[in-house]
Amino acid sequence: MIIWLNGTFGAGKTTTANQLVGRLKNARHFDPELVGYLLMKALGDHEFADFQDLSPWRELVPVFTAKIADFTRQHLIAVQTVLREDYWRELAQGFERTQLDIFHVLLHVDSDVLAERIKADQHDAGACQWRLDHISDYEKLRPWMESAADLVIDTTNLSVADVAEQITAEAEKRIAKADRASLLFTPLTMVQHAVRPSLDDS
């Protein structure tokens, strides 16, 4: 499974992800921005405002994620704001071509509270105005983001621990459901193989 934390800039996605890694069994971080940094370097002679605007980023992120999950045999927690619906749709279609279950979580914060949080954040003060400028964009695009999410959490009055606990509980339910489905599928597959005639029998 990949847990994709979406939401506007400054909504607490990274802090929540750090909590999730400690709570969800067999989970690790995966940063989709690393794919973006690779492309920024490789395609430095092309003009683009954001690496998300590069179609190779949207095509490669599901591939990279699936390969890392397969190699590590772990659940992945990704933190990446995706505001454009067409970009998210393209990513989701890419994930559908993998074996990964993508759990899309949207973290919402009321605009006034979010602005205060951003202003109070001393760890990344340089990004303050940039984050503030994107609040209105998020509010305009919020309807499709909520519709596309598997889980929407209003974090306005919640602690990071409470948010992480809600996500962990829902993720564990999805994992358990997938495990049960796998157990049901495996015996059926074994029976089908057992009764299938071999070439020698034909």
N, C-alpha and C positions, 0 to 999 in steps of 0.2 A: 504494500500500500504506500501511496504517497499522499501526505497531508499537505495541501497547498493552502497557505495562509494568505488571503487577499485582504485588501482594505486600503484606504488612502494612506499617504505618507504620514508617519507619526502616530499611527493607530495602535502601536504596541506589538506589531507582528513579531519582530525579532526577539523581544523580551519574552513573549509568549512561547516562541519556538524553543528558547533556552529552557523554559520550564518543562515543555513537552518531552524533550530529550531525556530529562531526568525521571519523568513519570511513565512514559510509554515503554514497555519492554521491547528490547531489540530494535531501537530506533536511532537514527543518526541524522545530522544536518545534510542537506544538499542545497547549494546556492545556485539557482539558475543564472545569476549574474556572471558566474564564472564562464559560462558559455558566451555571454555577451562580451566579456573582456577579451576572450580569445578572438571573437569576430572583429572587435574594434581594432585589434592589432593587425589581424590578417587582412582586413578590408579598409585600412586607413586611407587608401587612395579614393575611396568612395565617399559621397556626401550623405550624411544621415544625422538626424538630431538625437535619436535614441536608438540603442541597439535593438529594442523591441520592434522598431520599424524595418529591421532586416528580416526578410523571409527565412533565411537560413537559421536565425535564432529560434523562430517559432517551429521550424521543422526539426532542429537538432535537440532542443530541450527534452522532448519525450524520449528520443533515442538515447541520449546521455543518461537520463534518469533511469530508464529501464535497464541499461547496461550496468549501472552502478548498483541498482537494487539486486540484480541477478548475481553480481560479483560478491557483494557483501552479505547477501541473504538477510537484509535488514529493511525495515520500514524507513521511508525517507520523509523528512520534514522540510518543505521548501517555503521560503519567504520571498514573495515577489508581488508587487502591486501590478495588476493588469487592469487598466481602466477601459481599454477599447474592447467592445464586445466581439468584433470580428477577429481580433487577435486571440481572445480567450477561446472562441469557437475553433479556431485553427489548432490551438494547443490541445484542446479536448479531443478533437478528431485524431490527433497524433497519438494521444494516450490510449485511445480506443484500439489502436493497432498494436498495442503492447499487451502484456499480461498483467499490467498494474491496475489496481483499483485506485482511482484518483478520488480523494475525499476533499472537496473544495469547501473551504471554510472562509466566511466573510466576517471580519471584525469591524463592527460599526461603533462609532463614537459620535455623540451629538456635536455639532459644529462648534458651539461656544466652548464646550469642555475640551474639545480637541485643540482649539486655538490656545487655550490656557496651558494645556500639557506641552504643546510645542514650544511655547515661549519659556516655559520653566525647564525645558530640557537643556542642561549645560554640557551634555556629552557630545552633542553635535550641533552646537550653536550656529555654525556656519551655514547649515541647511535650513535654518529657521524660516526665513522669508520664502524660500522655495517651497517648503511644506505648506506654509500658510496660503500661498498662491494656488495650491492644488485643491484646497478644501471645496471651493465652489464647483470645480470640475467633478469631484467625487459626488457631490450632492446631485448634480445633473444626471450622472450616470448610475447612481445608486439603484434605480429600479431593475435594470437588467442584471446588475451584480447580485442583487438579492435573489432574483429569479433563477440565476445560474448556479447559485451556491447550494451545497448539500446541507449546510448548517450556517445559520446567521446568528451571531451573538452580539447583543448590545452590551458593549463593555463600559458604557458611560459610568455606571455606578458599581462596577465589579472590580475586584482586585485581579492582578495578573494570575495569581494562584487559582482563583475561582474560574477564570476563563480557561486556563490550562486543564483544570479538572473536568470541566464540561466537555472539552474537546477529547480528552483522554477517554472519558466514559463512552462517548459516541464512537470513537475510533475502535475501542475494544469490542463494542457490539458488532461493528462491521467486520472486524477480523474474525470474531467467533462465528459469525454467520457464514463467512467465506470458508472457514475451516470445516464447518458442518457440511456445506455443499460439496466440498472436496471429498470428504469421507463418503458421502452418498454416491458420488460419481465414480470413485475408484473401484468399488466392488462391481458395479455395472460394467465398467470397462474391462475388468478382468474376466467377467463371465462372457462378454462378447468375444474376447480374444480366445477364450477356451473353447467356444463352440464353433469358431470360424474354421472351416476346413483348410488344411494345409495343401500345398501344391502336390505333395506326395499322394494325397488322398484322391486327387482328381484323375 
